[in-house]
Amino acid sequence: MKNLTLAAGGEVSLSAPARPPRPARLQTMAQVFDAASGAIEAVYLVELFVKGQTPRPVRVLACLFNAGVEPRQAEATIARLSSALGSALQVASEMDLLPVLPGDQLAEPVKQVGCLIYPPAGGTPAPPAAEAAAPPGDEAATAAKKPWWKLW
Protein backbone atom coordinates (compact mmCIF):
# COMPACT_ATOMS: atom_id res chain seq x y z
CA MET A 1 0.00 0.00 0.00
CA LYS A 2 1.19 3.48 -0.73
CA ASN A 3 -0.17 6.88 0.16
CA LEU A 4 -1.59 9.13 -2.49
CA THR A 5 -1.56 12.91 -2.42
CA LEU A 6 -3.09 15.22 -4.98
CA ALA A 7 -1.77 18.60 -6.03
CA ALA A 8 -4.17 21.51 -5.69
CA GLY A 9 -5.78 22.54 -8.96
CA GLY A 10 -5.30 19.21 -10.72
CA GLU A 11 -8.03 17.75 -12.94
CA VAL A 12 -9.52 14.81 -11.06
CA SER A 13 -12.07 12.26 -12.26
CA LEU A 14 -13.77 9.78 -9.89
CA SER A 15 -15.87 6.75 -10.77
CA ALA A 16 -17.03 3.42 -9.39
CA PRO A 17 -14.63 0.51 -9.95
CA ALA A 18 -15.42 -1.70 -12.94
CA ARG A 19 -14.83 -4.90 -10.95
CA PRO A 20 -15.67 -5.27 -7.26
CA PRO A 21 -13.22 -6.82 -4.82
CA ARG A 22 -14.11 -10.26 -3.50
CA PRO A 23 -16.41 -10.19 -0.43
CA ALA A 24 -13.74 -11.80 1.79
CA ARG A 25 -11.32 -9.01 0.83
CA LEU A 26 -13.94 -6.36 1.64
CA GLN A 27 -14.54 -7.92 5.06
CA THR A 28 -10.81 -7.93 5.78
CA MET A 29 -10.55 -4.26 4.80
CA ALA A 30 -13.56 -3.37 6.98
CA GLN A 31 -11.93 -5.09 9.98
CA VAL A 32 -8.74 -3.08 9.49
CA PHE A 33 -10.69 0.19 9.22
CA ASP A 34 -12.69 -0.69 12.32
CA ALA A 35 -9.47 -0.26 14.32
CA ALA A 36 -9.38 3.42 13.23
CA SER A 37 -13.09 4.07 13.71
CA GLY A 38 -12.42 7.00 16.07
CA ALA A 39 -10.68 8.95 13.31
CA ILE A 40 -12.33 7.53 10.19
CA GLU A 41 -15.89 8.48 9.28
CA ALA A 42 -16.12 6.26 6.20
CA VAL A 43 -14.03 4.61 3.50
CA TYR A 44 -15.05 4.53 -0.15
CA LEU A 45 -13.53 2.50 -2.96
CA VAL A 46 -13.22 4.67 -6.06
CA GLU A 47 -11.34 4.73 -9.33
CA LEU A 48 -9.34 7.92 -9.57
CA PHE A 49 -7.82 9.51 -12.65
CA VAL A 50 -5.62 12.59 -12.33
CA LYS A 51 -4.81 14.22 -15.65
CA GLY A 52 -1.05 14.33 -16.13
CA GLN A 53 -0.29 12.17 -13.08
CA THR A 54 -1.92 8.78 -13.60
CA PRO A 55 -1.69 6.99 -16.96
CA ARG A 56 -5.03 5.25 -16.29
CA PRO A 57 -7.63 5.20 -13.51
CA VAL A 58 -6.31 3.63 -10.29
CA ARG A 59 -8.24 2.06 -7.44
CA VAL A 60 -8.13 4.19 -4.34
CA LEU A 61 -9.43 3.76 -0.84
CA ALA A 62 -10.65 7.25 0.02
CA CYS A 63 -10.57 7.60 3.81
CA LEU A 64 -12.94 10.34 5.00
CA PHE A 65 -11.85 11.59 8.38
CA ASN A 66 -14.09 12.81 11.19
CA ALA A 67 -14.34 16.49 12.03
CA GLY A 68 -11.62 17.58 14.42
CA VAL A 69 -8.95 15.26 13.02
CA GLU A 70 -5.78 17.23 12.41
CA PRO A 71 -3.70 16.67 9.24
CA ARG A 72 -0.83 15.14 11.24
CA GLN A 73 -3.21 12.73 12.95
CA ALA A 74 -4.66 11.82 9.52
CA GLU A 75 -1.16 11.15 8.17
CA ALA A 76 -0.33 8.90 11.12
CA THR A 77 -3.63 7.05 10.73
CA ILE A 78 -3.05 6.54 7.00
CA ALA A 79 0.44 5.17 7.71
CA ARG A 80 -0.96 2.70 10.27
CA LEU A 81 -3.80 1.68 7.96
CA SER A 82 -1.44 1.24 5.02
CA SER A 83 0.76 -1.11 7.02
CA ALA A 84 -2.20 -3.00 8.50
CA LEU A 85 -3.90 -3.42 5.12
CA GLY A 86 -0.68 -4.65 3.53
CA SER A 87 -0.31 -7.26 6.26
CA ALA A 88 -3.99 -8.28 6.32
CA LEU A 89 -4.32 -8.56 2.55
CA GLN A 90 -0.80 -9.98 2.15
CA VAL A 91 0.08 -7.61 -0.67
CA ALA A 92 2.77 -4.97 -0.92
CA SER A 93 0.81 -2.45 -2.99
CA GLU A 94 -2.69 -3.07 -4.22
CA MET A 95 -4.49 0.23 -3.70
CA ASP A 96 -3.58 3.74 -2.76
CA LEU A 97 -4.97 5.36 0.36
CA LEU A 98 -6.30 8.87 -0.09
CA PRO A 99 -6.91 10.91 3.07
CA VAL A 100 -9.92 13.22 2.76
CA LEU A 101 -10.20 15.71 5.62
CA PRO A 102 -13.44 17.49 6.57
CA GLY A 103 -14.08 20.38 4.20
CA ASP A 104 -11.93 18.85 1.45
CA GLN A 105 -13.28 19.45 -2.07
CA LEU A 106 -13.14 15.71 -2.79
CA ALA A 107 -15.42 14.70 0.10
CA GLU A 108 -18.74 15.10 -1.72
CA PRO A 109 -17.62 13.66 -5.08
CA VAL A 110 -16.20 10.61 -3.26
CA LYS A 111 -19.51 10.10 -1.44
CA GLN A 112 -21.45 10.49 -4.68
CA VAL A 113 -19.56 7.59 -6.28
CA GLY A 114 -21.33 5.54 -3.62
CA CYS A 115 -18.95 2.61 -3.18
CA LEU A 116 -18.94 2.60 0.62
CA ILE A 117 -16.83 -0.21 2.05
CA TYR A 118 -16.60 0.93 5.64
CA PRO A 119 -19.77 2.24 7.28
CA PRO A 120 -19.95 5.62 9.02
CA ALA A 121 -19.13 5.78 12.72
CA GLY A 122 -22.89 5.96 13.42
CA GLY A 123 -23.28 2.32 12.42
CA THR A 124 -24.41 0.28 9.48
CA PRO A 125 -26.33 2.28 6.90
CA ALA A 126 -30.01 1.40 6.57
CA PRO A 127 -30.85 -0.65 3.48
CA PRO A 128 -32.79 1.03 0.69
CA ALA A 129 -36.59 0.73 1.02
CA ALA A 130 -36.90 -1.77 -1.86
CA GLU A 131 -34.32 -4.02 -0.24
CA ALA A 132 -35.97 -3.80 3.16
CA ALA A 133 -39.38 -4.64 1.64
CA ALA A 134 -38.26 -7.96 0.12
CA PRO A 135 -40.12 -10.88 1.70
CA PRO A 136 -38.08 -13.13 4.00
CA GLY A 137 -36.42 -15.95 2.13
CA ASP A 138 -36.50 -14.07 -1.20
CA GLU A 139 -32.72 -13.96 -1.40
CA ALA A 140 -32.64 -13.80 -5.22
CA ALA A 141 -34.66 -10.57 -5.24
CA THR A 142 -32.55 -9.06 -2.47
CA ALA A 143 -29.26 -10.10 -4.11
CA ALA A 144 -30.34 -8.59 -7.43
CA LYS A 145 -31.02 -5.21 -5.77
CA LYS A 146 -27.93 -5.08 -3.53
CA PRO A 147 -24.99 -3.00 -4.71
CA TRP A 148 -21.84 -5.10 -5.04
CA TRP A 149 -19.96 -3.28 -2.29
CA LYS A 150 -22.50 -4.08 0.46
CA LEU A 151 -21.58 -7.07 2.56
CA TRP A 152 -24.80 -7.27 4.56
Secondary structure, DSSP 8 states (H G I E B T S, - for coil): -EE----TT--EEEE--SS---HHHHHHHHHHHHTTTTTEEEEEEEEEEETTT-SS-EEEEEEEE-TT--HHHHHHHHHHHHHHHHHHHT-SSSSEEEEE-TT-TTHHHHHHH--EEE--TT-S----HHHHTS-TT-HHHHHHHS-TT---
